[in-house]
Amino acid sequence: MRKTTSLFAGCLLCTAIFAATASWADNDKDKDTYKLIITNLTPGQPIAPVMAVTHRPGMSFFTAGEAPMPELANLAEAGDGNPMAAKLNTLPGYDDAQVGASGTGPGETTTMTVTARHGTDHLSLGAMLGNTNDAFIALRDVELPKGRQTVTYMADGYDAGTETNDESCGTVPGPACGGVALSPGDSGEGYVYIHNGIHGIGGLNAALYDWRNPAAQIEIMRTHN
């Protein structure tokens, strides 16, 4: 598969919204390092830089059916996972929160790394599907591989519940529209759920931008002890 080094060509918004990179990890040399290989399985949805975090079992940065953290709006509406990474860095039980260096176009693959110490051997991740109001791919509380094992997970598309799915180009920041990210006056549905796709009710063509789950494939391998 092809590897991409930038999310969108010719999109002025992508620099500010999608190309941020951050590391919130400490310098603990006893941690293991894991490589994440992200493959975009959608036909027309760019995936923003992934926010990934290692943590204790039984945790995640969201729960389906429940109200989202405020930081999920930045991740799912603007493609910016840095506020979420900064938040998780302050919470007990979370270890290494990272935001990838680049987005992943349809049919393309990117990589990033995270670290984990003993006891924080689970992973959660999320990233905006760019040509949507507030859709994001996600894995929740999956186990990291042991030894030389490589594990593969399929990531579904979720709705953050933070913005109404009007599919208006004024509120969709991806390259299909170039609209304004974040809608402070719109609280959306108020809970996280499996996204039901693009229906062509606004400025988005469903034939081009709709998808069926899973939306991404995530391979994980340990690279260093």
Secondary structure, 3 states (H helix, E strand, C coil): CEECCCCCCCCHHHHHHCCCCEECCCCCCCCEEEEEEEEECCCCCCECCCEEEEECCCCCCCCCCCCCCCHHHHHHHHCCCHHHHHHHCCCCCEEEEEECCCCECCCEEEEEEEEECCCCCEEEEEEEECCCCCEEEEEEEEECCCCCCEEEEEEEEEECCCCCCCCCCCCCCCCCCCCCCCCCCCCCCCCCEECCCCCCCCCCCHHHHCCCCCCEEEEEEEEEC
